Amino acid sequence: MKTRVGLVVFSGGQDSTTCLHWALREFQSVRAIFFDYAQRHVSERQAAETIAARLHVPIKVFRLDFFRELGGNALIDSEMDISATTPEGDLPNTFVPGRNLIFLTYAASYAYTLGIRDLITGVCQTDYSGYPDCREATMQSLEKALSLGLGWTRPESDDSERPFAVHTPLMFKTKAESVLWARELGALESLAFSHTCYEGSFPPCGVCPACLLRSRGFAEAGIPDPLVLRAQGL
Ligand SMILES: [Zn+2]
């Protein structure tokens, strides 16, 4: 993939930051796309822009008001509390229905205008709350739908590189494995500027489900979280 350009769907969070570093290693050049979809906090966008600037990666921000108008989600609606626990068989109230499908479809349109045929997303089906739009089967189907819809297909007989690809390098990694891999990719310095906390606070609150998941991953990997170290002035 050394001759190709990668477009990373970038949120400024831990996983997409790790993916950004992977893309920088794998592709000739890399761009990032950020969706401003009326998250409760501006800290996500600040994190994304800071990390992209430090790595000299061009970042394009698109506004997306649809999810705000859709409502009914704790990541967007400040009236709703983020639930720490989820009733058996239900999705948590932080699930934004179809968010990754929509993000990747928008990203594919943007990629098309730039002649980019490789999208990278940090979705992962391990360790998570069971978001159905993070699963490998969903991503493979979407890759197929997007290649057909954008006319990036090839004859069955051609077994060269995929003409269009949705890369999901974290798909089967646990949080701890992701942390170890981030260190290998040299991403820890960037992770000091990443954003995870659902409360949008810095230092991170340490008790919301996102903070807990992140701190458990770093603890299991035996690596101190560079974001926490930065918050402590270390
Ligand atoms: Zn938190």
Residues whose N, C-alpha, C, O or C-beta is under 5 A from the ligand:
A	BS01	ZN	C197 Y198 E199 P204 C205 G206 V207 C208 C211
